[in-house]
Amino acid sequence: MIGFPCVRAARACYHLRMPMCPICGKDAKPRTENKAAPFCNARCKSVDLGKWLDEAYRIPVEGSEAEAEDEQAAASPLPPSGFDVRN
């Protein structure tokens, strides 16, 4: 038989391999017992939200448009728009 022989064994196995909180690494209880799942508590959930809001999580992009604009601006002899050259 593939899988667990019974539901009771599946539950016991789940507790042996309880998922870990991605912020602190502690055991994170399942959603039925923990409103902050997949985090261990509300504090870790808030820390993760703060990281998203501070843009700490980023997806690396090669050859992005921002890099192309930076290279173009560096090669341009003109000052950036909105720059007042008068003294």
C-alpha positions in Angstrom: 0.0 0.0 0.0 1.3 3.4 -0.9 1.0 6.2 1.6 0.0 5.8 5.2 -1.7 2.6 6.4 -4.3 4.7 8.4 -5.3 8.2 9.2 -3.9 7.9 12.8 -0.4 7.1 11.4 -0.6 10.0 9.0 -1.4 12.4 11.9 1.5 11.0 14.0 3.8 11.4 11.1 2.8 15.0 10.5 3.8 15.8 14.1 7.1 14.2 13.6 7.8 16.4 10.6 6.1 19.6 11.6 6.8 22.5 9.3 9.3 25.1 10.5 8.6 28.9 10.7 10.4 30.6 7.8 11.5 33.5 10.1 12.8 31.9 13.3 12.9 28.2 12.5 10.7 27.1 15.4 8.0 24.5 14.8 4.9 26.0 13.2 1.6 24.3 14.2 -1.0 23.6 11.4 -3.5 26.3 10.5 -6.3 24.5 12.5 -4.3 25.2 15.7 -2.4 28.3 14.7 -4.0 31.5 13.1 -0.5 32.7 12.1 0.4 29.6 10.0 2.8 29.1 8.2 4.6 31.1 10.9 4.9 30.0 14.5 3.2 33.1 15.9 1.8 36.6 15.1 5.2 38.2 15.7 7.0 36.2 13.0 4.1 36.9 10.7 4.5 40.6 11.3 8.2 40.4 10.8 7.7 38.8 7.4 5.1 41.5 6.4 7.7 44.2 7.4 10.3 42.5 5.2 7.8 42.6 2.2 6.9 46.3 2.9 10.6 47.3 3.2 11.2 45.5 -0.1 13.8 43.1 1.5 12.5 40.3 -0.6 13.5 40.8 -4.3 13.6 38.7 -7.4 16.9 39.1 -9.2 16.5 40.2 -12.8 19.2 40.2 -15.4 19.2 43.0 -18.0 16.3 44.9 -16.4 14.9 48.1 -17.8 16.2 50.0 -14.7 19.8 49.0 -15.5 19.3 50.1 -19.1 18.0 53.5 -18.0 20.9 53.9 -15.6 23.4 53.1 -18.4 21.6 55.5 -20.8 21.6 58.3 -18.1 25.3 57.8 -17.4 26.1 58.1 -21.1 24.0 61.2 -21.7 25.8 64.6 -21.5 22.6 66.4 -20.5 21.6 66.8 -16.8 18.6 64.9 -15.6 15.2 66.4 -16.2 14.1 68.9 -13.5 17.7 69.9 -12.9 18.1 73.6 -12.8 21.4 74.6 -14.4 20.9 78.4 -13.6 22.6 79.8 -10.6 
